[in-house]
């Protein structure tokens, strides 16, 4: 199944379909389920190269894919990135709440 995702994604890129985090996350998730952690990292690289902003789901699936691939250091990197993103979201929400009080 992950091979079909790679093919589909390649067609999207060739036809210049605008991609977003949902599309990249689906591709990364398919690779994670298939145990293809290196391909998941490839999609993440493509995501950042395409200037698509990773979200919490991106980091969660990447961390899981790397854990499955026994790549603990890389998994930890994505877990830390997810924690930093969560902290940023929390700070932004907290700031917005104070403005409305």
DSSP file (Angstrom, degrees, kcal/mol; ACC not computed):
  #  RESIDUE AA STRUCTURE BP1 BP2  ACC     N-H-->O    O-->H-N    N-H-->O    O-->H-N    TCO  KAPPA ALPHA  PHI   PSI    X-CA   Y-CA   Z-CA
    1    1 A X     >        0   0    0      0, 0.0     4,-1.6     0, 0.0     3,-0.4   0.000 360.0 360.0 360.0 -38.2    0.0    0.0    0.0
    2    2 A X  H  >  +     0   0    0      1,-0.2     4,-2.2    28,-0.2     5,-0.1   0.832 360.0  59.1 -65.1 -29.3    2.8    2.5    0.8
    3    3 A X  H  > S+     0   0    0      1,-0.2     4,-2.4     2,-0.2    -1,-0.2   0.888 103.7  51.5 -64.6 -36.9    4.1    2.0   -2.7
    4    4 A X  H  > S+     0   0    0     -3,-0.4     4,-2.9     2,-0.2    -1,-0.2   0.880 108.0  52.0 -65.9 -37.4    0.8    3.2   -4.1
    5    5 A X  H  X S+     0   0    0     -4,-1.6     4,-2.8     2,-0.2    -2,-0.2   0.922 109.3  49.5 -63.6 -43.6    1.0    6.3   -1.9
    6    6 A X  H  X S+     0   0    0     -4,-2.2     4,-2.3     2,-0.2    -2,-0.2   0.922 113.1  47.0 -61.5 -44.1    4.5    7.0   -3.2
    7    7 A X  H  X S+     0   0    0     -4,-2.4     4,-2.1     2,-0.2    -2,-0.2   0.940 113.2  48.1 -61.7 -48.1    3.3    6.6   -6.8
    8    8 A X  H  X S+     0   0    0     -4,-2.9     4,-2.1     1,-0.2    -2,-0.2   0.909 112.0  49.7 -59.6 -43.5    0.2    8.8   -6.1
    9    9 A X  H  X S+     0   0    0     -4,-2.8     4,-2.3     1,-0.2    -1,-0.2   0.896 108.0  53.6 -64.2 -40.4    2.4   11.5   -4.5
   10   10 A X  H  X S+     0   0    0     -4,-2.3     4,-2.6     1,-0.2    -1,-0.2   0.904 108.2  50.0 -60.6 -41.8    4.8   11.4   -7.4
   11   11 A X  H  X S+     0   0    0     -4,-2.1     4,-2.3     1,-0.2    -1,-0.2   0.903 108.9  52.6 -63.4 -40.9    1.9   12.1   -9.8
   12   12 A X  H  <>S+     0   0    0     -4,-2.1     5,-2.7     1,-0.2    -2,-0.2   0.918 111.3  46.1 -60.4 -43.4    0.7   14.9   -7.6
   13   13 A X  H ><5S+     0   0    0     -4,-2.3     3,-1.2     3,-0.2    -2,-0.2   0.925 112.1  50.6 -65.9 -44.5    4.2   16.5   -7.7
   14   14 A X  H 3<5S+     0   0    0     -4,-2.6    -1,-0.2     1,-0.3    -2,-0.2   0.861 113.8  44.5 -62.9 -35.5    4.5   16.0  -11.5
   15   15 A X  T 3<5S-     0   0    0     -4,-2.3    -1,-0.3    -5,-0.2    -2,-0.2   0.370 112.6-122.0 -91.4   5.7    1.1   17.6  -12.1
   16   16 A X  T < 5 +     0   0    0     -3,-1.2     2,-0.3    -4,-0.2    -3,-0.2   0.820  44.7 174.4  59.2  36.7    1.9   20.4   -9.7
   17   17 A X      < -     0   0    0     -5,-2.7     2,-0.3    -6,-0.2    -1,-0.2  -0.566  40.2-108.1 -70.0 134.4   -1.0   19.8   -7.4
   18   18 A X        -     0   0    0     -2,-0.3     2,-0.2     1,-0.0    -1,-0.1  -0.497  39.5-154.0 -68.3 125.8   -0.8   22.0   -4.4
   19   19 A X        -     0   0    0     -2,-0.3     2,-0.3    31,-0.1    -1,-0.0  -0.587  13.4-175.6 -99.2 162.4    0.1   19.9   -1.4
   20   20 A X     >  -     0   0    0     -2,-0.2     4,-2.2    32,-0.1     3,-0.2  -0.854  45.5 -84.6-144.6-179.5   -0.7   20.5    2.3
   21   21 A X  H  > S+     0   0    0     -2,-0.3     4,-3.1     1,-0.2     5,-0.2   0.850 122.7  57.9 -61.3 -35.7    0.1   19.0    5.7
   22   22 A X  H  > S+     0   0    0      2,-0.2     4,-2.0     1,-0.2    -1,-0.2   0.921 108.4  45.5 -62.6 -43.5   -2.9   16.5    5.4
   23   23 A X  H  > S+     0   0    0     -3,-0.2     4,-1.9     2,-0.2    -2,-0.2   0.936 115.9  45.4 -66.4 -46.6   -1.5   15.0    2.2
   24   24 A X  H  X S+     0   0    0     -4,-2.2     4,-2.8     1,-0.2     5,-0.2   0.917 111.6  52.7 -62.8 -42.5    2.0   14.8    3.5
   25   25 A X  H  X S+     0   0    0     -4,-3.1     4,-2.7     1,-0.2    -1,-0.2   0.878 107.4  52.2 -62.3 -37.1    0.8   13.3    6.8
   26   26 A X  H  X S+     0   0    0     -4,-2.0     4,-2.1    -5,-0.2    -1,-0.2   0.911 111.9  46.1 -64.0 -41.8   -1.1   10.6    5.0
   27   27 A X  H  X S+     0   0    0     -4,-1.9     4,-1.9     2,-0.2    -2,-0.2   0.927 114.2  47.2 -66.6 -44.4    2.0    9.7    3.0
   28   28 A X  H  X S+     0   0    0     -4,-2.8     4,-2.4     1,-0.2    -2,-0.2   0.903 111.9  51.5 -63.2 -41.3    4.2    9.7    6.1
   29   29 A X  H  X S+     0   0    0     -4,-2.7     4,-2.6    -5,-0.2    -1,-0.2   0.893 107.1  52.2 -63.8 -41.0    1.6    7.6    8.0
   30   30 A X  H  X S+     0   0    0     -4,-2.1     4,-1.3     1,-0.2    -1,-0.2   0.902 111.5  47.6 -62.0 -40.3    1.4    5.0    5.2
   31   31 A X  H  <>S+     0   0    0     -4,-1.9     5,-3.1     2,-0.2     4,-0.4   0.899 110.3  52.5 -66.3 -40.7    5.2    4.7    5.3
   32   32 A X  H ><5S+     0   0    0     -4,-2.4     3,-1.3     1,-0.2    -2,-0.2   0.926 108.6  49.7 -61.1 -45.5    5.1    4.4    9.1
   33   33 A X  H 3<5S+     0   0    0     -4,-2.6    -1,-0.2     1,-0.3    -2,-0.2   0.806 112.2  49.0 -64.1 -28.8    2.5    1.6    9.0
   34   34 A X  T 3<5S-     0   0    0     -4,-1.3    -1,-0.3    -5,-0.2    -2,-0.2   0.432 116.2-113.6 -90.6   0.7    4.6   -0.3    6.4
   35   35 A X  T < 5S+     0   0    0     -3,-1.3     2,-0.9    -4,-0.4     3,-0.2   0.748  73.0 137.3  75.0  22.7    7.8    0.1    8.5
   36   36 A X     >< +     0   0    0     -5,-3.1     4,-2.0     1,-0.2     3,-0.2  -0.569  14.1 158.3-102.5  67.9    9.4    2.4    5.9
   37   37 A X  H  > S+     0   0    0     -2,-0.9     4,-2.0    28,-0.3    -1,-0.2   0.835  71.5  55.1 -64.4 -33.5   10.9    5.0    8.3
   38   38 A X  H  > S+     0   0    0     -3,-0.2     4,-1.7     2,-0.2    -1,-0.2   0.892 108.7  47.7 -67.5 -38.2   13.4    6.2    5.7
   39   39 A X  H  > S+     0   0    0     -3,-0.2     4,-2.3     2,-0.2    -1,-0.2   0.856 108.1  56.2 -69.3 -34.4   10.7    6.9    3.2
   40   40 A X  H  X S+     0   0    0     -4,-2.0     4,-2.0     1,-0.2    -2,-0.2   0.915 107.6  48.6 -60.8 -42.6    8.8    8.7    5.9
   41   41 A X  H  X S+     0   0    0     -4,-2.0     4,-2.5     2,-0.2    -2,-0.2   0.866 107.5  55.9 -64.9 -35.7   11.8   10.9    6.4
   42   42 A X  H  X S+     0   0    0     -4,-1.7     4,-2.4     2,-0.2    -2,-0.2   0.930 107.8  47.7 -61.1 -45.4   12.0   11.5    2.7
   43   43 A X  H  X S+     0   0    0     -4,-2.3     4,-2.3     1,-0.2    -2,-0.2   0.884 110.1  52.8 -63.9 -37.3    8.4   12.8    2.7
   44   44 A X  H  X S+     0   0    0     -4,-2.0     4,-2.4     2,-0.2     5,-0.2   0.920 108.9  49.6 -63.9 -42.2    9.2   15.0    5.7
   45   45 A X  H  X S+     0   0    0     -4,-2.5     4,-2.5     1,-0.2    -2,-0.2   0.914 111.5  48.9 -60.7 -42.8   12.1   16.5    3.7
   46   46 A X  H  X S+     0   0    0     -4,-2.4     4,-2.1     1,-0.2    -1,-0.2   0.871 108.7  55.2 -63.4 -36.1    9.8   17.0    0.8
   47   47 A X  H  <>S+     0   0    0     -4,-2.3     5,-2.5     2,-0.2    -2,-0.2   0.940 111.5  41.4 -62.6 -48.6    7.3   18.7    3.1
   48   48 A X  H ><5S+     0   0    0     -4,-2.4     3,-1.2     1,-0.2    -2,-0.2   0.881 113.7  53.3 -69.4 -36.8    9.8   21.2    4.4
   49   49 A X  H 3<5S+     0   0    0     -4,-2.5    -1,-0.2     1,-0.3    -2,-0.2   0.859 107.9  51.6 -63.1 -35.0   11.3   21.8    0.9
   50   50 A X  T 3<5S-     0   0    0     -4,-2.1    -1,-0.3    -5,-0.2    -2,-0.2   0.434 115.8-119.3 -81.1   0.8    7.7   22.5   -0.3
   51   51 A X  T < 5 +     0   0    0     -3,-1.2     2,-0.5     1,-0.3    -3,-0.2   0.816  61.4 151.1  62.7  33.3    7.3   25.0    2.5
   52   52 A X      < -     0   0    0     -5,-2.5     2,-0.4    -6,-0.2    -1,-0.3  -0.857  48.5-122.2 -94.0 127.5    4.4   23.1    4.0
   53   53 A X        -     0   0    0     -2,-0.5   -32,-0.1    -3,-0.1    -5,-0.1  -0.557  22.0-131.9 -74.5 120.5    4.3   23.6    7.8
   54   54 A X        -     0   0    0     -2,-0.4     2,-0.2   -10,-0.1    -1,-0.1  -0.359  25.8-160.9 -65.0 151.5    4.5   20.4    9.8
   55   55 A X     >  -     0   0    0    -34,-0.1     4,-1.9    -2,-0.0     5,-0.2  -0.615  38.7 -80.4-123.3-173.0    1.9   20.0   12.5
   56   56 A X  H  > S+     0   0    0      1,-0.2     4,-2.4    -2,-0.2     5,-0.2   0.896 128.4  53.7 -57.7 -42.2    1.5   17.8   15.6
   57   57 A X  H  > S+     0   0    0      1,-0.2     4,-2.6     2,-0.2     5,-0.3   0.892 105.0  55.2 -60.5 -40.0    0.3   14.9   13.6
   58   58 A X  H  > S+     0   0    0      1,-0.2     4,-2.4    -3,-0.2    -1,-0.2   0.955 111.7  42.1 -57.2 -52.2    3.4   15.1   11.4
   59   59 A X  H  X S+     0   0    0     -4,-1.9     4,-2.4     1,-0.2    -1,-0.2   0.860 113.0  53.9 -66.9 -35.7    5.8   14.9   14.4
   60   60 A X  H  X S+     0   0    0     -4,-2.4     4,-2.1    -5,-0.2    -1,-0.2   0.949 113.0  41.9 -62.7 -48.8    3.8   12.1   16.1
   61   61 A X  H  X S+     0   0    0     -4,-2.6     4,-2.7     2,-0.2    -2,-0.2   0.892 114.5  51.2 -68.9 -39.6    3.8    9.9   13.0
   62   62 A X  H  X S+     0   0    0     -4,-2.4     4,-2.4    -5,-0.3     5,-0.2   0.920 110.3  49.5 -62.7 -43.0    7.5   10.6   12.3
   63   63 A X  H  X S+     0   0    0     -4,-2.4     4,-2.3     1,-0.2    -2,-0.2   0.925 112.9  47.1 -61.0 -44.6    8.4    9.8   15.8
   64   64 A X  H  X S+     0   0    0     -4,-2.1     4,-2.6     2,-0.2    -2,-0.2   0.907 110.6  52.0 -63.8 -42.7    6.5    6.5   15.7
   65   65 A X  H  X S+     0   0    0     -4,-2.7     4,-1.6     1,-0.2   -28,-0.3   0.910 112.0  46.1 -60.8 -42.6    8.0    5.6   12.3
   66   66 A X  H  <>S+     0   0    0     -4,-2.4     5,-3.3     2,-0.2    -1,-0.2   0.870 110.5  52.7 -70.8 -36.2   11.5    6.1   13.6
   67   67 A X  H ><5S+     0   0    0     -4,-2.3     3,-1.7     3,-0.2    -2,-0.2   0.931 109.0  50.1 -61.6 -44.5   10.8    4.2   16.8
   68   68 A X  H 3<5S+     0   0    0     -4,-2.6    -1,-0.2     1,-0.3    -2,-0.2   0.846 109.7  51.6 -61.8 -33.6    9.5    1.3   14.7
   69   69 A X  T 3<5S-     0   0    0     -4,-1.6    -1,-0.3    -5,-0.2    -2,-0.2   0.316 118.0-115.0 -85.3   8.7   12.7    1.5   12.7
   70   70 A X  T < 5S+     0   0    0     -3,-1.7     2,-0.6     1,-0.2    -3,-0.2   0.849  73.7 136.5  59.1  38.2   14.8    1.4   15.9
   71   71 A X     >< +     0   0    0     -5,-3.3     4,-2.4     1,-0.2     5,-0.2  -0.672  20.8 166.8-111.9  72.8   16.0    4.9   15.3
   72   72 A X  H  > S+     0   0    0     -2,-0.6     4,-2.5     1,-0.2     5,-0.2   0.849  70.5  53.0 -62.1 -39.7   15.6    6.2   18.8
   73   73 A X  H  > S+     0   0    0      2,-0.2     4,-1.8     1,-0.2    -1,-0.2   0.908 112.3  44.6 -65.4 -41.3   17.7    9.4   18.4
   74   74 A X  H  > S+     0   0    0      2,-0.2     4,-1.9     1,-0.2    -2,-0.2   0.914 112.6  52.3 -68.7 -41.3   15.7   10.5   15.4
   75   75 A X  H  X S+     0   0    0     -4,-2.4     4,-2.2     1,-0.2    -2,-0.2   0.910 108.5  51.2 -59.0 -42.5   12.5    9.6   17.1
   76   76 A X  H  X S+     0   0    0     -4,-2.5     4,-2.6     1,-0.2    -1,-0.2   0.882 105.4  56.3 -63.5 -38.5   13.5   11.7   20.1
   77   77 A X  H  X S+     0   0    0     -4,-1.8     4,-2.1     1,-0.2    -1,-0.2   0.934 110.5  43.6 -57.8 -47.2   14.3   14.6   17.8
   78   78 A X  H  X S+     0   0    0     -4,-1.9     4,-2.2     2,-0.2    -1,-0.2   0.840 111.5  54.0 -70.8 -32.8   10.7   14.6   16.4
   79   79 A X  H  X S+     0   0    0     -4,-2.2     4,-2.2     2,-0.2    -1,-0.2   0.914 110.4  47.4 -64.4 -42.4    9.2   14.1   19.9
   80   80 A X  H  X S+     0   0    0     -4,-2.6     4,-2.3     2,-0.2    -2,-0.2   0.885 110.6  51.7 -65.6 -38.9   11.1   17.2   21.0
   81   81 A X  H  X S+     0   0    0     -4,-2.1     4,-2.2     2,-0.2    -1,-0.2   0.898 109.6  50.3 -63.8 -39.8   10.0   19.1   18.0
   82   82 A X  H  X S+     0   0    0     -4,-2.2     4,-2.5     2,-0.2    -2,-0.2   0.913 109.7  50.4 -64.0 -42.7    6.4   18.1   18.7
   83   83 A X  H  X S+     0   0    0     -4,-2.2     4,-2.3     1,-0.2    -2,-0.2   0.898 110.1  50.1 -62.6 -40.8    6.8   19.3   22.4
   84   84 A X  H  X S+     0   0    0     -4,-2.3     4,-2.1     2,-0.2    -1,-0.2   0.899 110.9  49.2 -64.5 -40.4    8.2   22.7   21.2
   85   85 A X  H  X S+     0   0    0     -4,-2.2     4,-2.5     2,-0.2    -2,-0.2   0.909 110.5  50.4 -65.8 -42.0    5.3   23.1   18.8
   86   86 A X  H  X S+     0   0    0     -4,-2.5     4,-2.6     1,-0.2    -2,-0.2   0.908 109.8  50.8 -61.9 -41.8    2.8   22.3   21.5
   87   87 A X  H  X S+     0   0    0     -4,-2.3     4,-2.5     2,-0.2    -1,-0.2   0.904 110.3  49.7 -62.5 -41.0    4.4   24.8   23.9
   88   88 A X  H  X S+     0   0    0     -4,-2.1     4,-2.4     2,-0.2    -2,-0.2   0.921 111.1  48.5 -63.8 -44.5    4.2   27.5   21.1
   89   89 A X  H  X S+     0   0    0     -4,-2.5     4,-2.4     1,-0.2    -2,-0.2   0.924 112.1  49.6 -60.8 -44.7    0.5   26.7   20.5
   90   90 A X  H  X S+     0   0    0     -4,-2.6     4,-2.4     1,-0.2    -2,-0.2   0.914 110.9  49.0 -61.8 -43.8   -0.2   26.9   24.3
   91   91 A X  H  X S+     0   0    0     -4,-2.5     4,-2.4     2,-0.2    -1,-0.2   0.902 111.2  50.0 -64.1 -40.6    1.7   30.2   24.6
   92   92 A X  H  X S+     0   0    0     -4,-2.4     4,-2.4     2,-0.2    -2,-0.2   0.912 112.2  47.1 -64.2 -42.6   -0.2   31.7   21.6
   93   93 A X  H  X S+     0   0    0     -4,-2.4     4,-2.2     2,-0.2    -2,-0.2   0.897 111.8  50.8 -65.6 -39.9   -3.6   30.6   23.1
   94   94 A X  H  X S+     0   0    0     -4,-2.4     4,-1.8     2,-0.2    -2,-0.2   0.900 111.0  48.5 -64.1 -41.6   -2.7   32.0   26.5
   95   95 A X  H  X S+     0   0    0     -4,-2.4     4,-1.5     1,-0.2    -2,-0.2   0.912 111.5  49.9 -64.5 -43.7   -1.7   35.3   25.0
   96   96 A X  H  X S+     0   0    0     -4,-2.4     4,-1.1     1,-0.2    -2,-0.2   0.869 108.3  52.9 -63.6 -37.4   -4.9   35.5   23.0
   97   97 A X  H  < S+     0   0    0     -4,-2.2     3,-0.4     1,-0.2     4,-0.3   0.898 107.1  52.2 -66.0 -39.7   -7.0   34.7   26.0
   98   98 A X  H >< S+     0   0    0     -4,-1.8     3,-0.9     1,-0.2    -1,-0.2   0.831 104.2  57.3 -65.8 -31.8   -5.3   37.6   28.0
   99   99 A X  H 3< S+     0   0    0     -4,-1.5    -1,-0.2     1,-0.2    -2,-0.2   0.814 106.4  49.6 -67.8 -29.6   -6.1   40.0   25.2
  100  100 A X  T 3<        0   0    0     -4,-1.1    -1,-0.2    -3,-0.4    -2,-0.2   0.425 360.0 360.0 -91.5   1.3   -9.8   39.3   25.4
  101  101 A X    <         0   0    0     -3,-0.9    -1,-0.2    -4,-0.3    -2,-0.1   0.442 360.0 360.0 -93.5 360.0  -10.0   39.7   29.2
